[in-house]
Amino acid sequence: MPRYLSLVRIDEQNAPSEGPSEGLMQRMGELIEEMTKAGILLDTAGLTPTAQGVRVHYQGGETSVTDGPFTEAKEVIGGYALMQCKDRAEAIEWTQRFLKIHESHWTVTCEVREIAEG
């Protein structure tokens, strides 16, 4: 079965400053448990804010390192889910379910991409 990576994109500038609510975390835990039991979810995690990250860039044979935050970025990857699904449609269905557990004040976009095998 193919594997898919769902990249969770958020706008750090407009995300709720208090972070996810207790209710959202509970719903997320329930969905994660359901996906794990169904054999869909292989791994998932949230990421720390870009202020705690670095970018390593390669150009012209040289590397450079830039400390976060990355204020020029409108959207950043806030987390991911690695899923094994029968097809792209199933990966999209699970991703939609993940998005729908969020309260209406969240703006979240997930980019779903199949992992190239071999």
N, C-alpha and C positions, 0 to 999 in steps of 0.2 A: 504494500500500500504506500502511496506517496506521502511524503511529509511536507507540511506547510508551516511557514513562519508568519505569525501575525504580529506585526510591529505596531505597538500602541503609540500613537503620536498625540502629544498634547501641546498646548500653548502655555508655557511656563508663566508667562506674564499675566494670563487670565485664569489660571487654574485656582480653585479655592485655596486660600492661604492656609486654612486649617487642615487641608488634605482630605482624604476620603473619610466620609462619615462612618460611624460604627455600623449603621445599617448597610451601607455599601460594602464594607468589609465582610459582613456576615453573608450577604448575597453572593459576593465574590467567592468566599470560602465554600459555599454550597454548590456553586457552579463548578468550581475546581474539583470538588469531590465527585460530582456527577460525571464530569469529563474524564477523570482518572479511572473511575469504575467502569466506564464505557470503553476504556482502552484508547481514548482519543488523545488525551493530554500527556505529552512526554516530559515537558518542562515548562515552567512559567516563573516570571519574577518581575518586580518593579525595579526601576533604576533610580539611583540617587540623582538629585538635581544637577544640572550642568555646571553649577558653581563649584561642584566637587569633582568635576571631570577635567580631562585634558584632551586636546586634539593633537594627533601626530600626523604631520603632513609630509608628503614626499613629492619633490619636484626637482627636475634637473639634476638628479643624482644626490640631492641633499635632503635631509629631514629637518623639520622644525617642530617644536612643541609649544602649544599655546594653552595656557590655563583658562578654565572656564570662569565665569559664565560666558555663554556665547550669545550675547544680546542681539546679534544680527540675525539669529535664527528665529523665524516665526514659530515653527513647530519643531519639537525635539522628540526623540524616542524616550518615552517614559516607562516602557516595559515591553514585554514580549510574551508570546505563547508559542511553543513548539508543539504542533499537533500532527497526528498520523490519521489521515482520513481516507475514505474510499475514493473521493474525488474533490475537485475544486468547489463544487456546490455545497458539499458537506462542510468543508472548511469555512465557507462564507456563512453558512447557517450558524455554526458555533460562534463565530466572531460576532454576528448580529446579536445573538443571545447575550454575549459578554457586554456589548455596548448598551443594550436595553436595561441592564441592571443599574446603570448610573442614574443619578438624579438629573432633572432637567437643566440645572445650572452648570453641568459639565459640558464641555465641548471636546469630544474625543474622536479621532480618526484612526482606523486600523488599516494598515496596508498588508494584504495577504499575498504571500508569494510562495510558490512551490520551490522546494529545495532541489536543485539540480543534482541528480545522482550520477555517480560514475564519472 
